[in-house]
Amino acid sequence: MPQAVARHFARDLRLPYNLTLLHHAPLTMTTLSSTSIICRRDNHLSTAIDDCLVIMSIEQGNYCDLDAIASDIWQRLEQPVTVADLCVKLCQEYDADLATIQRDVLVFLAKLADKHLIDIHA
C-alpha cells in the first residue's frame, strides 16, 4: 500500500478541535481494546453539512464536526459493534492496512468517548 494512502486515512480520522474542553480526566487508550463493544449514545443532535457531519452533545454542550471517513464510522456505531469488527469492515472499504486502521480508530473512539458521545462495554 502506498505510504500516502495510509497517511491520508490517518489524517481523515482526526477530529478537528472545535470542541469545548471538559473538566474531567481524559479517557485513556487502556479503556478501549479490540474486544470492546461500542455504540453511539442518544444524547446528541447531528446534521450533515456538505461532506461533514456536525454532532452536538446535549448533555455537555460541546460539538464536533466529522469528515467523510469519521462520519462513516459514526454511522456504523448506530448498532453495538466490537472495535475489531468495525476495523475489519473499514479495512475492506478503505485502502489502508489493518494496523493503521486499528490505531487511528482507537484514537478516534477515545475522543468520542471523552466527549460522552459513545458507550463502551468491555
Jmol script that loads the backbone (N, CA, C; Angstrom):
load data "model"
ATOM      1  N   MET A   1       0.848  -1.170   0.000  1.00  0.00           N
ATOM      2  CA  MET A   1       0.000   0.000   0.000  1.00  0.00           C
ATOM      3  C   MET A   1       0.897   1.238   0.000  1.00  0.00           C
ATOM      4  N   PRO A   2       0.593   2.190  -0.848  1.00  0.00           N
ATOM      5  CA  PRO A   2       1.396   3.409  -0.860  1.00  0.00           C
ATOM      6  C   PRO A   2       1.327   4.135   0.479  1.00  0.00           C
ATOM      7  N   GLN A   3       2.448   4.692   0.885  1.00  0.00           N
ATOM      8  CA  GLN A   3       2.533   5.398   2.162  1.00  0.00           C
ATOM      9  C   GLN A   3       1.565   6.577   2.216  1.00  0.00           C
ATOM     10  N   ALA A   4       1.371   7.253   1.086  1.00  0.00           N
ATOM     11  CA  ALA A   4       0.493   8.419   1.054  1.00  0.00           C
ATOM     12  C   ALA A   4      -0.954   8.043   1.374  1.00  0.00           C
ATOM     13  N   VAL A   5      -1.379   6.859   0.951  1.00  0.00           N
ATOM     14  CA  VAL A   5      -2.745   6.421   1.225  1.00  0.00           C
ATOM     15  C   VAL A   5      -2.934   6.212   2.721  1.00  0.00           C
ATOM     16  N   ALA A   6      -1.958   5.580   3.361  1.00  0.00           N
ATOM     17  CA  ALA A   6      -2.043   5.356   4.806  1.00  0.00           C
ATOM     18  C   ALA A   6      -2.068   6.680   5.552  1.00  0.00           C
ATOM     19  N   ARG A   7      -1.232   7.642   5.136  1.00  0.00           N
ATOM     20  CA  ARG A   7      -1.240   8.951   5.788  1.00  0.00           C
ATOM     21  C   ARG A   7      -2.578   9.650   5.583  1.00  0.00           C
ATOM     22  N   HIS A   8      -3.155   9.521   4.374  1.00  0.00           N
ATOM     23  CA  HIS A   8      -4.448  10.141   4.082  1.00  0.00           C
ATOM     24  C   HIS A   8      -5.529   9.557   4.987  1.00  0.00           C
ATOM     25  N   PHE A   9      -5.541   8.250   5.144  1.00  0.00           N
ATOM     26  CA  PHE A   9      -6.528   7.612   6.012  1.00  0.00           C
ATOM     27  C   PHE A   9      -6.373   8.113   7.433  1.00  0.00           C
ATOM     28  N   ALA A  10      -5.137   8.154   7.919  1.00  0.00           N
ATOM     29  CA  ALA A  10      -4.890   8.599   9.293  1.00  0.00           C
ATOM     30  C   ALA A  10      -5.318  10.051   9.476  1.00  0.00           C
ATOM     31  N   ARG A  11      -5.038  10.907   8.513  1.00  0.00           N
ATOM     32  CA  ARG A  11      -5.394  12.314   8.632  1.00  0.00           C
ATOM     33  C   ARG A  11      -6.905  12.488   8.659  1.00  0.00           C
ATOM     34  N   ASP A  12      -7.641  11.749   7.855  1.00  0.00           N
ATOM     35  CA  ASP A  12      -9.077  11.921   7.764  1.00  0.00           C
ATOM     36  C   ASP A  12      -9.817  11.481   9.014  1.00  0.00           C
ATOM     37  N   LEU A  13      -9.199  10.685   9.868  1.00  0.00           N
ATOM     38  CA  LEU A  13      -9.875  10.236  11.072  1.00  0.00           C
ATOM     39  C   LEU A  13      -9.746  11.208  12.227  1.00  0.00           C
ATOM     40  N   ARG A  14      -8.912  12.208  12.085  1.00  0.00           N
ATOM     41  CA  ARG A  14      -8.720  13.138  13.187  1.00  0.00           C
ATOM     42  C   ARG A  14      -9.905  14.081  13.301  1.00  0.00           C
ATOM     43  N   LEU A  15     -10.358  14.285  14.530  1.00  0.00           N
ATOM     44  CA  LEU A  15     -11.418  15.257  14.771  1.00  0.00           C
ATOM     45  C   LEU A  15     -10.814  16.647  14.843  1.00  0.00           C
ATOM     46  N   PRO A  16     -11.396  17.608  14.139  1.00  0.00           N
ATOM     47  CA  PRO A  16     -10.933  18.987  14.323  1.00  0.00           C
ATOM     48  C   PRO A  16     -11.248  19.420  15.753  1.00  0.00           C
ATOM     49  N   TYR A  17     -10.436  20.254  16.311  1.00  0.00           N
ATOM     50  CA  TYR A  17     -10.660  20.644  17.701  1.00  0.00           C
ATOM     51  C   TYR A  17     -11.440  21.929  17.813  1.00  0.00           C
ATOM     52  N   ASN A  18     -12.707  21.873  17.367  1.00  0.00           N
ATOM     53  CA  ASN A  18     -13.685  22.914  17.631  1.00  0.00           C
ATOM     54  C   ASN A  18     -14.492  22.477  18.839  1.00  0.00           C
ATOM     55  N   LEU A  19     -13.845  21.819  19.768  1.00  0.00           N
ATOM     56  CA  LEU A  19     -14.554  21.195  20.877  1.00  0.00           C
ATOM     57  C   LEU A  19     -14.348  21.988  22.163  1.00  0.00           C
ATOM     58  N   THR A  20     -15.401  22.097  22.940  1.00  0.00           N
ATOM     59  CA  THR A  20     -15.305  22.711  24.250  1.00  0.00           C
ATOM     60  C   THR A  20     -14.547  21.771  25.169  1.00  0.00           C
ATOM     61  N   LEU A  21     -13.581  22.286  25.896  1.00  0.00           N
ATOM     62  CA  LEU A  21     -12.826  21.437  26.812  1.00  0.00           C
ATOM     63  C   LEU A  21     -13.685  21.054  27.997  1.00  0.00           C
ATOM     64  N   LEU A  22     -13.594  19.806  28.386  1.00  0.00           N
ATOM     65  CA  LEU A  22     -14.351  19.317  29.526  1.00  0.00           C
ATOM     66  C   LEU A  22     -13.455  19.281  30.749  1.00  0.00           C
ATOM     67  N   HIS A  23     -14.043  19.388  31.921  1.00  0.00           N
ATOM     68  CA  HIS A  23     -13.270  19.439  33.157  1.00  0.00           C
ATOM     69  C   HIS A  23     -13.231  18.079  33.841  1.00  0.00           C
ATOM     70  N   HIS A  24     -12.710  17.104  33.162  1.00  0.00           N
ATOM     71  CA  HIS A  24     -12.515  15.784  33.753  1.00  0.00           C
ATOM     72  C   HIS A  24     -11.307  15.142  33.103  1.00  0.00           C
ATOM     73  N   ALA A  25     -10.834  14.099  33.707  1.00  0.00           N
ATOM     74  CA  ALA A  25      -9.653  13.422  33.177  1.00  0.00           C
ATOM     75  C   ALA A  25      -9.982  12.798  31.830  1.00  0.00           C
ATOM     76  N   PRO A  26      -9.088  12.930  30.845  1.00  0.00           N
ATOM     77  CA  PRO A  26      -9.350  12.348  29.533  1.00  0.00           C
ATOM     78  C   PRO A  26      -9.325  10.815  29.599  1.00  0.00           C
ATOM     79  N   LEU A  27     -10.063  10.217  28.694  1.00  0.00           N
ATOM     80  CA  LEU A  27     -10.116   8.770  28.585  1.00  0.00           C
ATOM     81  C   LEU A  27      -8.759   8.249  28.127  1.00  0.00           C
ATOM     82  N   THR A  28      -8.309   7.167  28.710  1.00  0.00           N
ATOM     83  CA  THR A  28      -7.038   6.592  28.275  1.00  0.00           C
ATOM     84  C   THR A  28      -7.294   5.480  27.289  1.00  0.00           C
ATOM     85  N   MET A  29      -6.301   5.192  26.479  1.00  0.00           N
ATOM     86  CA  MET A  29      -6.419   4.151  25.473  1.00  0.00           C
ATOM     87  C   MET A  29      -6.623   2.778  26.111  1.00  0.00           C
ATOM     88  N   THR A  30      -6.245   2.599  27.377  1.00  0.00           N
ATOM     89  CA  THR A  30      -6.415   1.298  28.002  1.00  0.00           C
ATOM     90  C   THR A  30      -7.887   0.969  28.227  1.00  0.00           C
ATOM     91  N   THR A  31      -8.764   1.962  28.191  1.00  0.00           N
ATOM     92  CA  THR A  31     -10.188   1.731  28.337  1.00  0.00           C
ATOM     93  C   THR A  31     -10.745   1.001  27.115  1.00  0.00           C
ATOM     94  N   LEU A  32     -10.192   1.272  25.957  1.00  0.00           N
ATOM     95  CA  LEU A  32     -10.633   0.671  24.711  1.00  0.00           C
ATOM     96  C   LEU A  32      -9.702  -0.452  24.297  1.00  0.00           C
ATOM     97  N   SER A  33     -10.287  -1.520  23.776  1.00  0.00           N
ATOM     98  CA  SER A  33      -9.488  -2.604  23.210  1.00  0.00           C
ATOM     99  C   SER A  33     -10.241  -3.160  22.012  1.00  0.00           C
ATOM    100  N   SER A  34      -9.639  -4.085  21.316  1.00  0.00           N
ATOM    101  CA  SER A  34     -10.282  -4.659  20.133  1.00  0.00           C
ATOM    102  C   SER A  34     -11.551  -5.429  20.490  1.00  0.00           C
ATOM    103  N   THR A  35     -11.667  -5.860  21.750  1.00  0.00           N
ATOM    104  CA  THR A  35     -12.861  -6.608  22.160  1.00  0.00           C
ATOM    105  C   THR A  35     -13.944  -5.714  22.767  1.00  0.00           C
ATOM    106  N   SER A  36     -13.654  -4.427  22.931  1.00  0.00           N
ATOM    107  CA  SER A  36     -14.660  -3.502  23.459  1.00  0.00           C
ATOM    108  C   SER A  36     -15.851  -3.425  22.513  1.00  0.00           C
ATOM    109  N   ILE A  37     -17.036  -3.375  23.085  1.00  0.00           N
ATOM    110  CA  ILE A  37     -18.255  -3.178  22.300  1.00  0.00           C
ATOM    111  C   ILE A  37     -18.623  -1.707  22.427  1.00  0.00           C
ATOM    112  N   ILE A  38     -18.790  -1.070  21.295  1.00  0.00           N
ATOM    113  CA  ILE A  38     -19.058   0.366  21.289  1.00  0.00           C
ATOM    114  C   ILE A  38     -20.365   0.651  20.564  1.00  0.00           C
ATOM    115  N   CYS A  39     -20.999   1.725  20.975  1.00  0.00           N
ATOM    116  CA  CYS A  39     -22.253   2.155  20.357  1.00  0.00           C
ATOM    117  C   CYS A  39     -22.413   3.644  20.649  1.00  0.00           C
ATOM    118  N   ARG A  40     -22.946   4.367  19.690  1.00  0.00           N
ATOM    119  CA  ARG A  40     -23.137   5.797  19.949  1.00  0.00           C
ATOM    120  C   ARG A  40     -24.303   6.003  20.908  1.00  0.00           C
ATOM    121  N   ARG A  41     -24.203   7.072  21.673  1.00  0.00           N
ATOM    122  CA  ARG A  41     -25.229   7.404  22.660  1.00  0.00           C
ATOM    123  C   ARG A  41     -26.346   8.203  21.991  1.00  0.00           C
ATOM    124  N   ASP A  42     -27.467   8.298  22.681  1.00  0.00           N
ATOM    125  CA  ASP A  42     -28.612   9.036  22.158  1.00  0.00           C
ATOM    126  C   ASP A  42     -28.642  10.478  22.638  1.00  0.00           C
ATOM    127  N   ASN A  43     -27.578  10.936  23.255  1.00  0.00           N
ATOM    128  CA  ASN A  43     -27.558  12.259  23.884  1.00  0.00           C
ATOM    129  C   ASN A  43     -26.993  13.336  22.963  1.00  0.00           C
ATOM    130  N   HIS A  44     -27.302  13.272  21.683  1.00  0.00           N
ATOM    131  CA  HIS A  44     -26.701  14.222  20.752  1.00  0.00           C
ATOM    132  C   HIS A  44     -27.700  14.629  19.666  1.00  0.00           C
ATOM    133  N   LEU A  45     -27.381  15.705  19.025  1.00  0.00           N
ATOM    134  CA  LEU A  45     -28.060  16.141  17.813  1.00  0.00           C
ATOM    135  C   LEU A  45     -27.024  16.108  16.711  1.00  0.00           C
ATOM    136  N   SER A  46     -27.428  15.785  15.502  1.00  0.00           N
ATOM    137  CA  SER A  46     -26.459  15.783  14.405  1.00  0.00           C
ATOM    138  C   SER A  46     -27.124  16.245  13.121  1.00  0.00           C
ATOM    139  N   THR A  47     -26.300  16.811  12.250  1.00  0.00           N
ATOM    140  CA  THR A  47     -26.778  17.241  10.945  1.00  0.00           C
ATOM    141  C   THR A  47     -25.632  17.166   9.947  1.00  0.00           C
ATOM    142  N   ALA A  48     -25.963  16.834   8.719  1.00  0.00           N
ATOM    143  CA  ALA A  48     -24.963  16.776   7.649  1.00  0.00           C
ATOM    144  C   ALA A  48     -24.832  18.154   7.012  1.00  0.00           C
ATOM    145  N   ILE A  49     -23.587  18.560   6.809  1.00  0.00           N
ATOM    146  CA  ILE A  49     -23.284  19.805   6.112  1.00  0.00           C
ATOM    147  C   ILE A  49     -22.202  19.485   5.098  1.00  0.00           C
ATOM    148  N   ASP A  50     -22.552  19.563   3.814  1.00  0.00           N
ATOM    149  CA  ASP A  50     -21.652  19.155   2.736  1.00  0.00           C
ATOM    150  C   ASP A  50     -21.204  17.718   2.978  1.00  0.00           C
ATOM    151  N   ASP A  51     -19.883  17.470   3.032  1.00  0.00           N
ATOM    152  CA  ASP A  51     -19.358  16.127   3.253  1.00  0.00           C
ATOM    153  C   ASP A  51     -19.073  15.845   4.723  1.00  0.00           C
ATOM    154  N   CYS A  52     -19.490  16.744   5.588  1.00  0.00           N
ATOM    155  CA  CYS A  52     -19.201  16.602   7.011  1.00  0.00           C
ATOM    156  C   CYS A  52     -20.479  16.315   7.793  1.00  0.00           C
ATOM    157  N   LEU A  53     -20.284  15.852   9.004  1.00  0.00           N
ATOM    158  CA  LEU A  53     -21.387  15.645   9.936  1.00  0.00           C
ATOM    159  C   LEU A  53     -21.037  16.429  11.192  1.00  0.00           C
ATOM    160  N   VAL A  54     -21.949  17.280  11.640  1.00  0.00           N
ATOM    161  CA  VAL A  54     -21.742  18.055  12.852  1.00  0.00           C
ATOM    162  C   VAL A  54     -22.573  17.406  13.951  1.00  0.00           C
ATOM    163  N   ILE A  55     -21.925  17.099  15.080  1.00  0.00           N
ATOM    164  CA  ILE A  55     -22.583  16.446  16.204  1.00  0.00           C
ATOM    165  C   ILE A  55     -22.466  17.350  17.419  1.00  0.00           C
ATOM    166  N   MET A  56     -23.585  17.529  18.119  1.00  0.00           N
ATOM    167  CA  MET A  56     -23.571  18.313  19.346  1.00  0.00           C
ATOM    168  C   MET A  56     -24.072  17.440  20.486  1.00  0.00           C
ATOM    169  N   SER A  57     -23.319  17.413  21.561  1.00  0.00           N
ATOM    170  CA  SER A  57     -23.720  16.694  22.763  1.00  0.00           C
ATOM    171  C   SER A  57     -24.711  17.547  23.537  1.00  0.00           C
ATOM    172  N   ILE A  58     -25.900  17.015  23.758  1.00  0.00           N
ATOM    173  CA  ILE A  58     -26.920  17.743  24.511  1.00  0.00           C
ATOM    174  C   ILE A  58     -26.491  17.889  25.965  1.00  0.00           C
ATOM    175  N   GLU A  59     -25.941  16.832  26.553  1.00  0.00           N
ATOM    176  CA  GLU A  59     -25.521  16.846  27.957  1.00  0.00           C
ATOM    177  C   GLU A  59     -24.362  17.800  28.207  1.00  0.00           C
ATOM    178  N   GLN A  60     -23.370  17.756  27.337  1.00  0.00           N
ATOM    179  CA  GLN A  60     -22.142  18.502  27.562  1.00  0.00           C
ATOM    180  C   GLN A  60     -22.145  19.888  26.911  1.00  0.00           C
ATOM    181  N   GLY A  61     -22.955  20.065  25.873  1.00  0.00           N
ATOM    182  CA  GLY A  61     -22.988  21.347  25.186  1.00  0.00           C
ATOM    183  C   GLY A  61     -21.797  21.573  24.277  1.00  0.00           C
ATOM    184  N   ASN A  62     -21.051  20.520  23.973  1.00  0.00           N
ATOM    185  CA  ASN A  62     -19.929  20.666  23.048  1.00  0.00           C
ATOM    186  C   ASN A  62     -20.299  20.063  21.702  1.00  0.00           C
ATOM    187  N   TYR A  63     -19.506  20.377  20.695  1.00  0.00           N
ATOM    188  CA  TYR A  63     -19.798  19.871  19.365  1.00  0.00           C
ATOM    189  C   TYR A  63     -18.504  19.528  18.650  1.00  0.00           C
ATOM    190  N   CYS A  64     -18.650  18.737  17.600  1.00  0.00           N
ATOM    191  CA  CYS A  64     -17.507  18.424  16.747  1.00  0.00           C
ATOM    192  C   CYS A  64     -18.019  18.226  15.330  1.00  0.00           C
ATOM    193  N   ASP A  65     -17.140  18.413  14.382  1.00  0.00           N
ATOM    194  CA  ASP A  65     -17.512  18.126  13.007  1.00  0.00           C
ATOM    195  C   ASP A  65     -16.624  16.999  12.503  1.00  0.00           C
ATOM    196  N   LEU A  66     -17.247  16.065  11.801  1.00  0.00           N
ATOM    197  CA  LEU A  66     -16.563  14.873  11.336  1.00  0.00           C
ATOM    198  C   LEU A  66     -16.444  14.912   9.819  1.00  0.00           C
ATOM    199  N   ASP A  67     -15.280  14.529   9.316  1.00  0.00           N
ATOM    200  CA  ASP A  67     -15.101  14.439   7.873  1.00  0.00           C
ATOM    201  C   ASP A  67     -15.794  13.183   7.348  1.00  0.00           C
ATOM    202  N   ALA A  68     -15.627  12.874   6.077  1.00  0.00           N
ATOM    203  CA  ALA A  68     -16.353  11.768   5.441  1.00  0.00           C
ATOM    204  C   ALA A  68     -16.056  10.414   6.087  1.00  0.00           C
ATOM    205  N   ILE A  69     -14.791  10.120   6.365  1.00  0.00           N
ATOM    206  CA  ILE A  69     -14.441   8.823   6.948  1.00  0.00           C
ATOM    207  C   ILE A  69     -14.935   8.741   8.392  1.00  0.00           C
ATOM    208  N   ALA A  70     -14.735   9.789   9.159  1.00  0.00           N
ATOM    209  CA  ALA A  70     -15.212   9.795  10.540  1.00  0.00           C
ATOM    210  C   ALA A  70     -16.736   9.701  10.574  1.00  0.00           C
ATOM    211  N   SER A  71     -17.413  10.343   9.625  1.00  0.00           N
ATOM    212  CA  SER A  71     -18.876  10.246   9.536  1.00  0.00           C
ATOM    213  C   SER A  71     -19.305   8.818   9.224  1.00  0.00           C
ATOM    214  N   ASP A  72     -18.560   8.149   8.365  1.00  0.00           N
ATOM    215  CA  ASP A  72     -18.848   6.750   8.048  1.00  0.00           C
ATOM    216  C   ASP A  72     -18.736   5.889   9.306  1.00  0.00           C
ATOM    217  N   ILE A  73     -17.689   6.107  10.081  1.00  0.00           N
ATOM    218  CA  ILE A  73     -17.517   5.357  11.325  1.00  0.00           C
ATOM    219  C   ILE A  73     -18.675   5.663  12.274  1.00  0.00           C
ATOM    220  N   TRP A  74     -19.032   6.932  12.401  1.00  0.00           N
ATOM    221  CA  TRP A  74     -20.135   7.331  13.277  1.00  0.00           C
ATOM    222  C   TRP A  74     -21.422   6.602  12.888  1.00  0.00           C
ATOM    223  N   GLN A  75     -21.714   6.526  11.597  1.00  0.00           N
ATOM    224  CA  GLN A  75     -22.921   5.831  11.138  1.00  0.00           C
ATOM    225  C   GLN A  75     -22.882   4.354  11.531  1.00  0.00           C
ATOM    226  N   ARG A  76     -21.713   3.746  11.490  1.00  0.00           N
ATOM    227  CA  ARG A  76     -21.565   2.327  11.837  1.00  0.00           C
ATOM    228  C   ARG A  76     -21.740   2.072  13.340  1.00  0.00           C
ATOM    229  N   LEU A  77     -21.706   3.126  14.132  1.00  0.00           N
ATOM    230  CA  LEU A  77     -21.853   2.986  15.583  1.00  0.00           C
ATOM    231  C   LEU A  77     -23.308   3.071  16.035  1.00  0.00           C
ATOM    232  N   GLU A  78     -24.226   3.117  15.108  1.00  0.00           N
ATOM    233  CA  GLU A  78     -25.647   3.167  15.472  1.00  0.00           C
ATOM    234  C   GLU A  78     -26.058   1.900  16.222  1.00  0.00           C
ATOM    235  N   GLN A  79     -25.497   0.766  15.821  1.00  0.00           N
ATOM    236  CA  GLN A  79     -25.729  -0.510  16.493  1.00  0.00           C
ATOM    237  C   GLN A  79     -24.443  -0.927  17.199  1.00  0.00           C
ATOM    238  N   PRO A  80     -24.541  -1.633  18.316  1.00  0.00           N
ATOM    239  CA  PRO A  80     -23.328  -2.083  19.020  1.00  0.00           C
ATOM    240  C   PRO A  80     -22.433  -2.928  18.110  1.00  0.00           C
ATOM    241  N   VAL A  81     -21.137  -2.679  18.189  1.00  0.00           N
ATOM    242  CA  VAL A  81     -20.158  -3.394  17.376  1.00  0.00           C
ATOM    243  C   VAL A  81     -18.850  -3.457  18.156  1.00  0.00           C
ATOM    244  N   THR A  82     -18.100  -4.524  17.977  1.00  0.00           N
ATOM    245  CA  THR A  82     -16.774  -4.576  18.612  1.00  0.00           C
ATOM    246  C   THR A  82     -15.814  -3.716  17.802  1.00  0.00           C
ATOM    247  N   VAL A  83     -14.798  -3.237  18.463  1.00  0.00           N
ATOM    248  CA  VAL A  83     -13.779  -2.446  17.783  1.00  0.00           C
ATOM    249  C   VAL A  83     -13.138  -3.291  16.681  1.00  0.00           C
ATOM    250  N   ALA A  84     -12.876  -4.559  16.960  1.00  0.00           N
ATOM    251  CA  ALA A  84     -12.246  -5.444  15.975  1.00  0.00           C
ATOM    252  C   ALA A  84     -13.107  -5.578  14.721  1.00  0.00           C
ATOM    253  N   ASP A  85     -14.409  -5.825  14.899  1.00  0.00           N
ATOM    254  CA  ASP A  85     -15.304  -5.963  13.741  1.00  0.00           C
ATOM    255  C   ASP A  85     -15.393  -4.658  12.946  1.00  0.00           C
ATOM    256  N   LEU A  86     -15.466  -3.544  13.646  1.00  0.00           N
ATOM    257  CA  LEU A  86     -15.504  -2.250  12.989  1.00  0.00           C
ATOM    258  C   LEU A  86     -14.259  -2.051  12.126  1.00  0.00           C
ATOM    259  N   CYS A  87     -13.100  -2.353  12.679  1.00  0.00           N
ATOM    260  CA  CYS A  87     -11.841  -2.159  11.953  1.00  0.00           C
ATOM    261  C   CYS A  87     -11.730  -3.077  10.738  1.00  0.00           C
ATOM    262  N   VAL A  88     -12.181  -4.311  10.872  1.00  0.00           N
ATOM    263  CA  VAL A  88     -12.149  -5.242   9.735  1.00  0.00           C
ATOM    264  C   VAL A  88     -13.032  -4.719   8.606  1.00  0.00           C
ATOM    265  N   LYS A  89     -14.226  -4.240   8.944  1.00  0.00           N
ATOM    266  CA  LYS A  89     -15.131  -3.700   7.923  1.00  0.00           C
ATOM    267  C   LYS A  89     -14.528  -2.470   7.248  1.00  0.00           C
ATOM    268  N   LEU A  90     -13.898  -1.613   8.043  1.00  0.00           N
ATOM    269  CA  LEU A  90     -13.254  -0.431   7.465  1.00  0.00           C
ATOM    270  C   LEU A  90     -12.093  -0.822   6.562  1.00  0.00           C
ATOM    271  N   CYS A  91     -11.359  -1.843   6.954  1.00  0.00           N
ATOM    272  CA  CYS A  91     -10.221  -2.319   6.161  1.00  0.00           C
ATOM    273  C   CYS A  91     -10.687  -2.836   4.798  1.00  0.00           C
ATOM    274  N   GLN A  92     -11.880  -3.388   4.737  1.00  0.00           N
ATOM    275  CA  GLN A  92     -12.434  -3.881   3.475  1.00  0.00           C
ATOM    276  C   GLN A  92     -12.833  -2.742   2.548  1.00  0.00           C
ATOM    277  N   GLU A  93     -13.123  -1.587   3.110  1.00  0.00           N
ATOM    278  CA  GLU A  93     -13.578  -0.463   2.297  1.00  0.00           C
ATOM    279  C   GLU A  93     -12.510   0.577   1.990  1.00  0.00           C
ATOM    280  N   TYR A  94     -11.531   0.721   2.881  1.00  0.00           N
ATOM    281  CA  TYR A  94     -10.511   1.751   2.712  1.00  0.00           C
ATOM    282  C   TYR A  94      -9.157   1.118   2.426  1.00  0.00           C
ATOM    283  N   ASP A  95      -8.361   1.829   1.674  1.00  0.00           N
ATOM    284  CA  ASP A  95      -7.063   1.319   1.258  1.00  0.00           C
ATOM    285  C   ASP A  95      -5.994   1.655   2.303  1.00  0.00           C
ATOM    286  N   ALA A  96      -6.083   0.950   3.412  1.00  0.00           N
ATOM    287  CA  ALA A  96      -5.086   1.099   4.478  1.00  0.00           C
ATOM    288  C   ALA A  96      -4.965  -0.252   5.170  1.00  0.00           C
ATOM    289  N   ASP A  97      -3.805  -0.499   5.769  1.00  0.00           N
ATOM    290  CA  ASP A  97      -3.614  -1.779   6.441  1.00  0.00           C
ATOM    291  C   ASP A  97      -4.363  -1.789   7.770  1.00  0.00           C
ATOM    292  N   LEU A  98      -4.653  -2.980   8.259  1.00  0.00           N
ATOM    293  CA  LEU A  98      -5.452  -3.156   9.470  1.00  0.00           C
ATOM    294  C   LEU A  98      -4.804  -2.493  10.681  1.00  0.00           C
ATOM    295  N   ALA A  99      -3.490  -2.580  10.795  1.00  0.00           N
ATOM    296  CA  ALA A  99      -2.806  -1.976  11.949  1.00  0.00           C
ATOM    297  C   ALA A  99      -2.999  -0.462  11.979  1.00  0.00           C
ATOM    298  N   THR A 100      -2.910   0.178  10.829  1.00  0.00           N
ATOM    299  CA  THR A 100      -3.116   1.627  10.745  1.00  0.00           C
ATOM    300  C   THR A 100      -4.552   1.986  11.108  1.00  0.00           C
ATOM    301  N   ILE A 101      -5.487   1.232  10.566  1.00  0.00           N
ATOM    302  CA  ILE A 101      -6.897   1.482  10.855  1.00  0.00           C
ATOM    303  C   ILE A 101      -7.184   1.289  12.337  1.00  0.00           C
ATOM    304  N   GLN A 102      -6.694   0.215  12.930  1.00  0.00           N
ATOM    305  CA  GLN A 102      -6.929  -0.039  14.355  1.00  0.00           C
ATOM    306  C   GLN A 102      -6.380   1.090  15.212  1.00  0.00           C
ATOM    307  N   ARG A 103      -5.165   1.505  14.923  1.00  0.00           N
ATOM    308  CA  ARG A 103      -4.548   2.586  15.704  1.00  0.00           C
ATOM    309  C   ARG A 103      -5.374   3.863  15.615  1.00  0.00           C
ATOM    310  N   ASP A 104      -5.735   4.247  14.400  1.00  0.00           N
ATOM    311  CA  ASP A 104      -6.449   5.500  14.200  1.00  0.00           C
ATOM    312  C   ASP A 104      -7.884   5.437  14.726  1.00  0.00           C
ATOM    313  N   VAL A 105      -8.529   4.297  14.575  1.00  0.00           N
ATOM    314  CA  VAL A 105      -9.896   4.143  15.076  1.00  0.00           C
ATOM    315  C   VAL A 105      -9.913   4.212  16.595  1.00  0.00           C
ATOM    316  N   LEU A 106      -8.949   3.592  17.255  1.00  0.00           N
ATOM    317  CA  LEU A 106      -8.893   3.649  18.719  1.00  0.00           C
ATOM    318  C   LEU A 106      -8.723   5.082  19.215  1.00  0.00           C
ATOM    319  N   VAL A 107      -7.894   5.851  18.543  1.00  0.00           N
ATOM    320  CA  VAL A 107      -7.710   7.259  18.914  1.00  0.00           C
ATOM    321  C   VAL A 107      -9.008   8.033  18.698  1.00  0.00           C
ATOM    322  N   PHE A 108      -9.637   7.820  17.559  1.00  0.00           N
ATOM    323  CA  PHE A 108     -10.895   8.493  17.238  1.00  0.00           C
ATOM    324  C   PHE A 108     -11.987   8.125  18.248  1.00  0.00           C
ATOM    325  N   LEU A 109     -12.115   6.842  18.561  1.00  0.00           N
ATOM    326  CA  LEU A 109     -13.135   6.404  19.524  1.00  0.00           C
ATOM    327  C   LEU A 109     -12.866   6.971  20.917  1.00  0.00           C
ATOM    328  N   ALA A 110     -11.608   7.066  21.292  1.00  0.00           N
ATOM    329  CA  ALA A 110     -11.268   7.653  22.594  1.00  0.00           C
ATOM    330  C   ALA A 110     -11.716   9.113  22.653  1.00  0.00           C
ATOM    331  N   LYS A 111     -11.574   9.827  21.558  1.00  0.00           N
ATOM    332  CA  LYS A 111     -12.028  11.222  21.508  1.00  0.00           C
ATOM    333  C   LYS A 111     -13.546  11.301  21.625  1.00  0.00           C
ATOM    334  N   LEU A 112     -14.242  10.401  20.927  1.00  0.00           N
ATOM    335  CA  LEU A 112     -15.702  10.383  21.036  1.00  0.00           C
ATOM    336  C   LEU A 112     -16.146  10.036  22.455  1.00  0.00           C
ATOM    337  N   ALA A 113     -15.479   9.073  23.065  1.00  0.00           N
ATOM    338  CA  ALA A 113     -15.823   8.683  24.440  1.00  0.00           C
ATOM    339  C   ALA A 113     -15.546   9.822  25.408  1.00  0.00           C
ATOM    340  N   ASP A 114     -14.447  10.525  25.198  1.00  0.00           N
ATOM    341  CA  ASP A 114     -14.104  11.642  26.069  1.00  0.00           C
ATOM    342  C   ASP A 114     -15.159  12.747  25.992  1.00  0.00           C
ATOM    343  N   LYS A 115     -15.832  12.837  24.859  1.00  0.00           N
ATOM    344  CA  LYS A 115     -16.897  13.828  24.684  1.00  0.00           C
ATOM    345  C   LYS A 115     -18.271  13.255  25.014  1.00  0.00           C
ATOM    346  N   HIS A 116     -18.290  12.048  25.593  1.00  0.00           N
ATOM    347  CA  HIS A 116     -19.530  11.385  26.022  1.00  0.00           C
ATOM    348  C   HIS A 116     -20.499  11.121  24.874  1.00  0.00           C
ATOM    349  N   LEU A 117     -19.961  10.818  23.686  1.00  0.00           N
ATOM    350  CA  LEU A 117     -20.793  10.551  22.527  1.00  0.00           C
ATOM    351  C   LEU A 117     -20.994   9.072  22.244  1.00  0.00           C
ATOM    352  N   ILE A 118     -20.166   8.210  22.856  1.00  0.00           N
ATOM    353  CA  ILE A 118     -20.325   6.761  22.684  1.00  0.00           C
ATOM    354  C   ILE A 118     -20.284   6.068  24.039  1.00  0.00           C
ATOM    355  N   ASP A 119     -20.866   4.877  24.077  1.00  0.00           N
ATOM    356  CA  ASP A 119     -20.769   3.999  25.234  1.00  0.00           C
ATOM    357  C   ASP A 119     -19.788   2.898  24.907  1.00  0.00           C
ATOM    358  N   ILE A 120     -19.011   2.494  25.915  1.00  0.00           N
ATOM    359  CA  ILE A 120     -18.031   1.420  25.763  1.00  0.00           C
ATOM    360  C   ILE A 120     -18.348   0.346  26.785  1.00  0.00           C
ATOM    361  N   HIS A 121     -18.442  -0.874  26.296  1.00  0.00           N
ATOM    362  CA  HIS A 121     -18.667  -2.023  27.168  1.00  0.00           C
ATOM    363  C   HIS A 121     -17.518  -2.999  26.976  1.00  0.00           C
ATOM    364  N   ALA A 122     -16.895  -3.375  28.071  1.00  0.00           N
ATOM    365  CA  ALA A 122     -15.764  -4.312  27.992  1.00  0.00           C
ATOM    366  C   ALA A 122     -16.285  -5.649  27.634  1.00  0.00           C
TER     367      ALA A 122
END
end "model"
wireframe off; spacefill off
backbone 0.3
color backbone group
